[in-house]
């Protein structure tokens, strides 16, 4: 499995050399690392991209397994990891219209798993330091600042939590300002208002992207999969009562993700939900395991 670059849109050479526009170029961590591999290890741009992607997926599944092991036991770690493996294609690879799958998408998924591990361990300093790298990769790291607040609300003093949230937000804003300055000469927009386009996507048939009629119901149904199959059941008392408290408190971030993406993202680029799957795979795996028992 890999997130293929759309060669007509960017291509591996342009990706590694940052010859493309905002907002894509400001998600710069993987281009920095890929450039390092091409210069010092004589990788071709394509080899650098695929090497980093294979490495990322290995780390995603390995760390997620240990996360599941920490939540329950070895059997649960294996089950949760297999569930994640089979869920990713539905979000990342099946929607083939506008397949703008970039290397930073894979590393955003890896960042998600690492954030969850640090949240599980309750370690703030590694969480804050890693936020810098995750923000260099993609701005969606901001979601985990809010998630840190949700998980720790009522479990530490307001003053202490406020100070830590201040540190996280300052780090995030600083990295974004650095990226904005670094790529100020690039064209394009850092943020785009997509709410009206997304409303048209749900209301019109066919939508302006001129997709074949077959894909119109598919994309609408796929979008509804996230809130109604993955999120809503988690809030039912009979399902959530036995979930660990930290895990339960983090679930509402899913609806925040939906609201943000409805405003800033093209919903038909369904890959955008992939990076947040680990947040919900763990409680779903717990619920399924409990039902099977």
N, C-alpha and C positions, 0 to 999 in steps of 0.2 A: 504494500500500500504506500502511496505517496500523494502529496498534494501537487498536481502538475501545474507548472507555470503556463499561462496562456501565451504561447510564443508570439502570436500576432499582437499581443498587448504589451508585453515587456521582453520576455526572453531571458535566459540565464546570464548572458554577458552583461546586458543592461542592468539586471538585478544586482549582480555582484559589484558593478561599477557605479551603482546609484544613478543611472541615467534614466530616471523616470520622475514623475511628478508627485505632488502632494495628493492625498495624505499618505500614499504608500511608502514614499521614500523616507518619511519621518519615523517609520517603524524600522529602525536602522540596525538593531543589534545583530541580526543574522547576516546582514550585508557586511558589517565590520568583520565578523568571524570568517565568513566565506572569503572575503578579500585576503585575510590573513593566510588562509589555506592555499590560495592561489599564488601568493607571493613567496611564502616560506617553504611550502611543501610541493610546489609546482603542480597543484591540482588544476584541472580545467574548471571553468565556472560550473559546468554541469556536474562534474564529479564532486565539487565542493558542496553544491546544493543537496545532492542525493546522499552524500556521506553524512551531512549534518541532519538530514531528515531521518535516516536510519538510526543514527545515534539518539535522536530525540525520541523516537517511538520506543526504542529499547528502554530508555530511562523512564518514559511515561509509564509503561507497563510494570517495570521493575519497582519503581517507587510506589505506584498505586497498589501493587501487591503487598508491600511492606506496610502501607497505610491500612489496608484491610486486615492484615495480620495484627496490627496494633489495636484495631477496633474490636476484633473478635479472636479469630484463630486462623491457622493455616488453611483450613478448608474454606472458610469464608473469604480469605484473601484471594484464593484461586477462583472462587465463584464470582466475586465482584470484578476481578480483572477480566475474566472471560466475558462477562456481561458488558464491560466497557469496550472490549475489542469488537464485539458484534454490534454495538450501538453506533460507534463512530461512522461506519460507512453510510448509514441512513442519513446522517446530517452532513457529512463532508464530501462523499463521493457519488451518491446516487443523483442528486440534482445536477444535471449536466449543462443546463443553460448558463451561459456566462461563467465558465469554470475558472474563476480567478482565485485559484488556490495557491497561496504563497507560503514560503518557508516560515514566515513569522506566525502563520496560523498554527502550525505544528508546535512551535515553541511557546505560543500562548497557552496551548493545552498542557504542555509540560509545566509552565509556570503555575497553572491552576493546581496541578497535583502537588507541587512543592509548597505552595501557599497553604493548602489543606494540611499538609504534614506539619508545618510550623504552627498552624492554628491548633492542631490536635495536641501538639507538645506544649502549647502555651508559651512559646519562646518569641519574645518581641524583637530582640536585636537581630537575629537572623531574618525574621519576617521583614523588618524595616530595610535591612541591607539588600535583601533580594528584591524588594519593591523597586529599587533603582534599576536593576537589570531588566526586570519585567516591564518597566515603563519605557526603557529604551527599545524594547521589542514591540510593545503595543500599548495604546492608551487605556485599554480596558482593564489594566491593573488597578485603576481607580475603584472598580467594583469591589476589590478586596479590601480597600480602606473601609468602605461601608460594612463589609462583611466582618471585619475585625471589630467594628463598633457593635454590631448585632450580637456577635458571639460573646463579647465581654461585658455587655451592658448588664448591670445589676450584680456582676461578679467581681467588680473592683470599684474603687471610689470614683465619683464623678470627676474629681480633680485629676486623678492619675490617668483615667481614660481620656479626658480632654487633652492632657499634655501629649499623650501618645498619638491621638488623632491629629493633633497639630503637627507633630513630627512627620507623620505619614503624608499629610497633605502638603507640607512644605517640600518634602522630598519629591513628591509627584509633580508639583508645579515647577520646581527647579529643573527637573529633567525635561519636562515639556518645553520650557523656555529655552533650554540649551538646544534642543532639537529644532525648535522654531528658528532660532538664530543660525544654526548650522546649515539649514536648508532653506534659508530665506530667499535665495535666488531661484529656487525651483518654482515652477508654475503649479497651478491647481489650488484647491482649497483644503485647509486642515480639517475643518468640520463642515458638514453639509446638512441642510434641513431637508429631510426626506419624508416628513409626516404626510404631506398631501399626496405624494407619489405612492406611499404605502396604502393610504385610504383608497385611491383609485385602483390599486392592485386587488383589493378585496371586493370592490363594488363593480368593476367593469369586466366585461367578457366579450371579446378577448382584451387582455391588458395591452398597454402601449408597447411592451417589449415584443409583441407580435409572436409570441410563443405558439407552437401548434396547440390546438384545442385540447389535446390529451393532457398536456402538462399544466394547464390552468387549474383543474380540480386537484391535481397531484400536489402542486405547490401550496394551495390553500389548506389542503388536508395535512400536509407535512408541517406547516406552521402551527396548526392547532394541536399537533402531537405534543409539542413542548409544554404548553400550559395545561392541557386537559388530561394528558396521559402521564406526564412526568411530574407536574407540579401539584395539581389539585388533590390527587389521592393522598399525597404526603401530609396534608393538613387534616385529614379525617382522624378523629380522635382514636378510633380503634387501631389505626395504623401507626400513628405517631406517638402513642402513649409510652411505648417501650424504647423509643429512640434515645440515644444519649443526648443530654441537654444541649451541649454545644452544637451538635448536628441539627437538632430541632430548631434552634434559634437562627440558624443560617439559612433556613429554607425560603424565607420570604424574600431573599435577595433575587430569587428567580423572577418575581414580578417586577422588580426594579430593572432587571436586565431587559425584560420585554418592553417596558415603557421607554427606556433609553434607546433601544434599537428601533422602535417604531418611529422615533424622532430623528435619529442620526444615520440609520443604515437602510440599505435596500433589502427588504424582507425576503425577496426572492433569491438573494445570495444566502442560501440556507446554511452554508458553512459557518456563519458567524456565531451560531449557537454551540458549535462543537467544543470550543474551549471550556465551556462551563458544565459539560456533561459530568465530570467527576463529582461535582457538588451533589448531584442528585442520584448518581449511580450507587453510591454507598448506602443511603437510606433505602433506596428501592431494593437493593440486594438484601438488606436486613429485613424488609417487609416480606419479600418473597420467601426468604429462609424461614421466617416465623410462620407464614401461611402453610408452607410445606410440612412444618412440624405439627 
